[in-house]
Amino acid sequence: MTANPVLGVVFHWIGGLASASFYVPYRKVHHWSWETYWLVGGFFSWIIAPLVFASLLVPDFWHALLSPKTERVPFFGHPLTLSNGGILFLTYLFGALWGLGGLTFGLTMRYLGIGLGMAIALSYCAAFGTLMPPLFNGSIIHIAQTMSGQVILLGVLVCLLGIAVSGVAGMAKERELPEERKKATVKEFNFSKGLLVATFSGVMSACFAYGLAAGTPINQVAQQILQRHHRAVFWDGLPALIVVLLGGFTTNFIWCAILHLRHHNVHEYLALTSTPDKNHIVTVVDGPEYSEPPEAMSRKSRRAGMAVAARPIRVPLLINYAFCALAGTLWYLQFFFYTMGQTQMGPYKFSGWTLHMASIIIFATLWGVALHEWKGTSKRTHLIIGAGLAVLIGSTAIIGYGNYLKIIQKPVTVVVNR
């Protein structure tokens, strides 16, 4: 199948939209701790969706995972030969390391909001996930010596510039909005804590790209299976994705279990009611109960004596599970379309990671605008946001063009007359 970078960019953008949107359904989950809804959503992201999609689209996908294979990989200038077990372990290990970044990614959203949180975390993720693989295997020198490679590297630099501009917009928001306004849209807004978490999250999240690269031999077997069954090779990356995500699930499960033990809240998965914390009062106003801080209650409610301290709150259990399932499935779809996009990027697939990151930031910024996270900021800040989006969109066009050049270029034959 001939690569089509334009189609690859489209797939990466669809994946970016799914990634930028996945956290929105979590806003509809009520009276669950972070570790509860994060693990429920993650179970759909990392276990259910990968198995379902692979089983539906890749016949005998287990054969791609378990069949004997070997791979020679460069390791600081020295090639290593990996058996099938080594390939699976390396793919799983990078997934587990990525899991450290993934679980803190949710905390980034809590402390910085969708727009600013994704911009900062993904700036690190884009840089490390795109440039480290070719630096590690030594191909960066060859890439930089070709016209197509130079165009792609220019696109990567433009993407990082766009991410930096988005970060400037976030810092402007931090200066301009009063604390109460920031808390209104991001209830736990904390710039300093969020910046540290976002940095760690971004660097570790880049390991996902390494995990997918380690699973290349699995993709090759899956591609042969798809060709035998006359299926599209778009989905050859789905079996390896199972292994990477299993590693991520392991890390996240351990951390959420620790939080459950610390907070004594494992019962939340089945509890139909929840006791409000001591800083909240339950108010009854001619119908359903809802919880609110005492300072948010109207004077009329206080005088009428309609407040009852520590009254149990009804938990919308089925709704919580439904929105977590939606969030988890959306999260998985980002890499479902990412692996499809990679099949169309040609020889320089490493650039697909930049496209993925750029599209996530574009759509995350738009979500931040839609959710009024930027409301109250100056016209100058809005112009900076627009400039950042324009630069990121431009970077995707440059990278797509660079991959197109690589595909259409023909080897030059030199004829020497004697």
Secondary structure as GFF3:
##gff-version 3
##sequence-region A 1 418
A	DSSP	alpha_helix	5	21	.	.	.	ID=ss1
A	DSSP	three_ten_helix	24	28	.	.	.	ID=ss2
A	DSSP	alpha_helix	34	43	.	.	.	ID=ss3
A	DSSP	pi_helix	44	48	.	.	.	ID=ss4
A	DSSP	alpha_helix	49	57	.	.	.	ID=ss5
A	DSSP	alpha_helix	61	66	.	.	.	ID=ss6
A	DSSP	beta_strand	71	75	.	.	.	ID=ss7
A	DSSP	beta_strand	78	82	.	.	.	ID=ss8
A	DSSP	alpha_helix	84	137	.	.	.	ID=ss9
A	DSSP	alpha_helix	140	144	.	.	.	ID=ss10
A	DSSP	alpha_helix	147	176	.	.	.	ID=ss11
A	DSSP	alpha_helix	179	185	.	.	.	ID=ss12
A	DSSP	alpha_helix	191	205	.	.	.	ID=ss13
A	DSSP	alpha_helix	207	214	.	.	.	ID=ss14
A	DSSP	alpha_helix	216	228	.	.	.	ID=ss15
A	DSSP	three_ten_helix	233	235	.	.	.	ID=ss16
A	DSSP	alpha_helix	238	263	.	.	.	ID=ss17
A	DSSP	three_ten_helix	266	269	.	.	.	ID=ss18
A	DSSP	beta_strand	273	274	.	.	.	ID=ss19
A	DSSP	beta_strand	281	284	.	.	.	ID=ss20
A	DSSP	beta_strand	289	292	.	.	.	ID=ss21
A	DSSP	three_ten_helix	294	296	.	.	.	ID=ss22
A	DSSP	alpha_helix	299	304	.	.	.	ID=ss23
A	DSSP	beta_strand	307	309	.	.	.	ID=ss24
A	DSSP	beta_strand	313	314	.	.	.	ID=ss25
A	DSSP	alpha_helix	317	342	.	.	.	ID=ss26
A	DSSP	three_ten_helix	349	351	.	.	.	ID=ss27
A	DSSP	alpha_helix	352	370	.	.	.	ID=ss28
A	DSSP	alpha_helix	379	408	.	.	.	ID=ss29
###
